[in-house]
């Protein structure tokens, strides 16, 4: 029987602490999310070692295996879910409660990764606002635990000589799928087990002895030390811009594998075996369960304001909750003398039934709207203040034919709006009987010629088609350009591509009008933020600071033959910019203009577009 390894508990600490620090917003841990990948490798190693040991001793029992999983997973999970269900009633908005209920149901039956994958659409709620988002990894692990014991049994029963090769091939296929799908369908690569199984299977291979045997302690120390360095490097160097998992996940997975395979008896193992780290490792499961709901609900209460003090406080609170859960929930339920198999099954069944019923109630409750006042409901409903034509008028994939793009205001357009998803609401509002407008919009694909947009492999071809269409249709005398400019500034080729597009249009005799950024852009969902905090003004200096590069870029174009209209002239005063109109948000999410604001703006800028005029003054 494999002896207990303190260093693996320490490795768990190296996984859970960066996750907690990253989620709390503590600087220096921008890649802390890779802790989940470290957990996957550890889980694959430990579970495979247990199954292989029991199978070789001919004492493996599915009943015993899943009993251990229930004792390990369910009690602490039920406690966290009950707390979250109560907190959700008081803190979650009507728009959030149904999705939360669905996530409770998904978590109980260990398919929350599928639930969050389905909820990961472009205009669904932000990930950092979902209190149970972290349970996606439990879904991955439990699905692995359901499938893998059966497969390992069959492999060891009928092809024991090729066990490592079969598992290595499976891991390679999973890794290939992960690398292929990450750039084109990141959510699928992140949440679904076919693209994540390789991480657990790497741990399985180590448990089956696939790692080359290395005797010299010096070499083992070097390899395990390098493994630890790879994990730390990923924690420090990765950030929200890292395309993940894909090839980037190789860094923490390889690092974890090296530590597990070669760490015993080395300085790395001694470091990871320090008591503070093993303590965190022992409570790591409960700590992981509790940290994220505490962070999300704390943010909903306005307690996390981006400062280090509240962030450290929430981390300490999470560690305390993790310890209490480990001490008084996890540990007792593992005691077979206190809780027999029959009793643990009964308690798990009753707990699951209560949670499922409560979750379904929230899911189909219409958000329990009576909990909130009319102004809060109006803010929350602002998330749905977008064009009903989004599904059929906004391209999201492929090379959409501009000739088939939607026309607003008539059948034959003499104007066109060329843009990404920021353009559709303005296109609807600007189109009129006098000036029908063709809306040529493509999600996350700005009007920049020659620009390759990550995640949108057809963007360049689409823009070439749009350019040719506009040149070939002289009746379209005016082209309005709209984009989420700040999203592309760091991407090479965007600014030159935008210049090329405007030069091409001007050279073709078109009147070109660029609509600048709308004030109020935020890192959080604006309607939900308004519903919680109620502040409908933002300092103008914040807008100017956030958009200074965009203002400079469009200012250069404005000095040429391109007209630029600045929404800030209509939404901002001398000191502040408003983010509401008649009690409705100006944006329907973090950065898309709402239909209400689009109509308000269109009424004021339509004459300028028709006359080919624009405001000369830059925002200041």
HUZI-V845812 format. One record per helix or strand of 2 or more residues. SS is the DSSP state (~ for helix, > for strand). FROM is the first residue (numbers start at 1). TO is the last residue. Records with the same first field share a line. If there is no record, write none. Layout:
# HUZI-V845812
SS->FROM-TO + FROM-TO
This chain:
# HUZI-V845812
~->6-24 + 32-56 + 62-91 + 94-108 + 112-118 + 127-129 + 133-158 + 160-182 + 186-191 + 193-195 + 197-207 + 217-237 + 246-262 + 267-272 + 275-282 + 284-300 + 308-334 + 341-363 + 366-371 + 374-384 + 390-393 + 402-404 + 421-430 + 459-472 + 485-487 + 494-507 + 526-533 + 540-546 + 548-558 + 568-571 + 595-611
>->394-395 + 406-408 + 415-419 + 437-442 + 478-482 + 511-515 + 537-539 + 563-565 + 576-578 + 580-581 + 584-585
